[in-house]
Structures are given as structure tokens and as C-alpha cells.
Amino acid sequence: MSPASMMFVTMALLAMVLANAAPAPLVMARFAGSNAKAMDNSAAGFARWLAHNTTYGVVSTFSHNMPYPFGNIFSFADGPVNNASGHIYFYVSPLDASVQDIEVDSRCSLAVTQEDTGTCLLDPEDPTCARLVFLGHMRNITESEHDFAKEALFSRHPEMKSAYSFAGDWKPGGTHQFRFMTLDIDLLWMVNHYGGAAEISPEDYYAATPQPPPLS
């Protein structure tokens, strides 16, 4: 048997063992069916940790320019380093194709990966490297949200702050009319283990305390 074949067999056996192993404390409950809900509170806690420790993701919209779904990289933050709110904030321009889609249909998703945190041991597509998808509606922030959104984004993305201070294009009244937006979350979907995905309600998500993965 070639080395490549031996590696494939080894990985397949490992996957079978892990799939039948007892769940670890931070592994979320498995579910059968698309309407099942996560029953393990640690799933919501891990989702909160991912939201706070990732800095960018793929925002997908219903494109009004082409007959396809449209995915685009967005930077985001849920709060300064020492203040995880769970609320997702963006600083974007209406000239961006995704923002133009959102102005027509505010439904969108934000997909993030644990790979962004530097804590994955395997490939980003491996189930043990968590992936989290937020589904909801994006909107402009309210006046009461402005100061926190600005602090969250500018403290986690220094280039935004520098550009805001010195380059007119990035200012809210500048050439590109940048503005703060947020995602009103309707549902969260997460995979972080072998055996399937789980759904997390916004209520469970916001009520949870951020929990890091084991050995992180």
C-alpha cells in the first residue's frame, strides 16, 4: 500500500472513531433534521467566542445585479478586545456591491471560520475547525449604537481608524459615504465536530458567556 493510501485509510478510521466517541464538553449537541435546535449551552458559548475572536467573514447576499448568490469579504467586530457584545458591526460603503444588494433585500448571512483565530489543527473544511454562519437582516445602526460600534471596529481594525481620521474617502461624509451597519441575527448555524450541525437561537447566543475551544 502506498504512503498516500495508508494516510487516507488512517484518516478514515480516525473519523469513524471520533464520530462514535463521547462528545467533549464543548462539542455541541447533534441534531437530526433542519429544524432541530442545539441543546448544549456550550454551543452558544463557543459561538460567542468565535464571534469575538474572528475579524472577518464572508457576507452573502441576494444579488440584484446577477442571477446568483453573491459572497464578499467583510471585516467586522462585536466589541473591543475586553468587551464581547455578540452584536456584529460593520463599517462599509454604499458603493460596495453587497451593500447595494442589502439596500434592495436586507437578508444576508455572515460566515466565519475558526481558522481566523489560529486555533485549528486541521484543514478549515474539517468539521473540528469550526464554521459559524449568522443569518439575519443587515441595517444601519441607530444613534444609540454609534459610539460602541465605532469603538468596536476602530479598536479591532486600526486601519479603519487611521483612514477615518486622515482620508476623506473613509469618513461618513466622504467620497465613499462609509457608514456603520449591524446584523440583526435571526438564527445561527454551526459545525465544530464530526456528526452534523446545530442551530442556535439568538436568545441562547446572547445569553451565553464566550467559551474558547479546548486547549486554546
N, C-alpha and C positions, 0 to 999 in steps of 0.2 A: 504494500500500500504506500502511495506517495505521501510525502510530508503534508501536502495540501489536503489530501483526502483524510489523513489522520486528524488534522486540525478541524476539518468540517465535522467529522464524527464526534470528536471531543466536545465541540460547541453544542452539537445537537443533544448529546447526553446531558451536558450541563443545563441546558434549557429545560429538559424534561425533569431533572431533579429539582430545579428552582420552581418550576410550575407546580410541583406537588409538595413543596416544603411548606411548613407552617409559616404564616405571614409574620414579618418582623413588625415591631411596634409602630413604625412609621409607614408601613405599607397599608394602603387604603383598602377598604372592603371591595370585593369583587361583586359584579352585578351581572344578571342575565337579562338582557333587554335594554332598549334605548331609553326607557323611562325610569329605570331604577336609579335610586339615589345613593350616594356614598353614606355609609353608616358609621364610619370610623372618623371621629373628630380630628384625628391626626392628619387626615387628608386635607381638611380645610386649613390646618395649621401649616402644613407643608406648602400649600398653595400660597398662603400669605408670605411665607419665607421666599418663595420663588418670585412673587410679585415685587418684593422689596430688593432682592439681590440680583435681578436681571435689569438691564438698562436699555434694551431694545427688543423689538419683536417685529413680526410680520402682521400688518393690518390688512385684512382682506375686505373688499367692498363689492357691491353690485355695480359693475361698471356701466356708466351711461354713454361711454364713448366707443365701446366694443362689446360684442356679444359673448363675453367671457367673464368669469370672476377675475378680480384684479388684486394682486398682493403687492405690498410695498413696505419697505423698511421704515419704521418709526422709532425714534428714541422716546423714552418715557420715564417717569418716576412716580412713586407712590408716596414720597416724602423724603426729607433729609435723611442722612445715614442713621441718625439716632431717633427717628420718628416715623415708623412704618404705619401709614394710614390704611393701606389696602386700596385706596382710591387711585385710579390711573389717570395721570395728567400728561398732556402733550403740548408742545409749542410748535405750531405748524402754520403754513401759508395757504391761503385760498387758491394760490396758483398751482398747488400740488394736485396731481390727478386724483388722488384718493380723497382729498378734502372736497374736491368738486363732486365726486360721487356721493359723499356724505351729505352734501347740501341738497342733493336730489332724494337720497334714501339714506337715513341715518343709521340703518342697521349695518353692523360690521362685526368682525372678530379680530382679536389680538392673540397671536400665537407666540409663546416664548419657550425657550429651551434651557434646561439646567446646564447645558454646555457653556452658556454665557457666564456661569458662576465659577467655572474651573474645577468643579467637584465631580464631574462624570469620569468613570473609569473605562467606559467602553464607547462605542460609536454613538453619536447623537440620536441615531434611529433605534438603538437598543432600548427596550422598554424600561430598563433600570436607569437610563438617563432621562429624567422626567421631561414631559412636554405638557404644557398647560395652555388651554385655549379659553379666553374670555369671550363671551358672546353678549352683545348688547347694542346700545344706541350711543353714538357719539354726539356731543353737543358742545356749544360754547360754555365756558364757565360762568358762574354768577359772580356778582361783585363780592359777595362774602367768601367765595373760594379763591379769589385772585391772589391774595398775599401768600397763602400756603402753596398754591400751585407754582407761583413764581419762585419761592424759596426752594421747593422740592426739585424743580427742574434745573435751576441755575446752580444749586449746590452739588447736584449729581452730574451735571453736564456743563463744565466750566466754559466750554466754547460758546454755548448759548449765551452765557452771561457776558462774555467778552464781546461777542458780536452785538448783543443788545446795547452795550454801553458805547461802542465805538463805530459800529457800522449801521448806517441808516436803514439798510435793506431789512435787517432783522427786527427793527423796532415795530411795535404795533401800528404806528402811523407811517412807517417807512414804505419803500417801494413795493415790498412784497407783502405788506399788511399782515405780518405774523401775529398770531393770537393764541391764547391758551384754550385748550379744549379738554374735555374729560369723557370717560366712558361710563355710562350708566349700565351696570352689569345685570344681565337677566339670568345668566347661567354660566357655570364654569365646567369644563371637561378636562380631565387629567389622566394621564398614564404615567405611572412611575414604578411598575413592576410587571412581571410576566403574569398573564391571566386575564387581561382586559382593562377597560377604562372605567372611570366612575364620574358621576355628575355631582357637583357641589352647588348648593343653593347660595345666593348672595347673603342670606341671613346667617348661614353657618360660616361662610367665608369671613364676613366682617366681625363675627363674634369670636373668632379663633385668635389665638396668640401664635405669632410666627414660630414655626418649628423647623430647625435645619435638618438635613438628612443625617443619617448615622455617620459618625467618623468624619464629619466635615469640619 
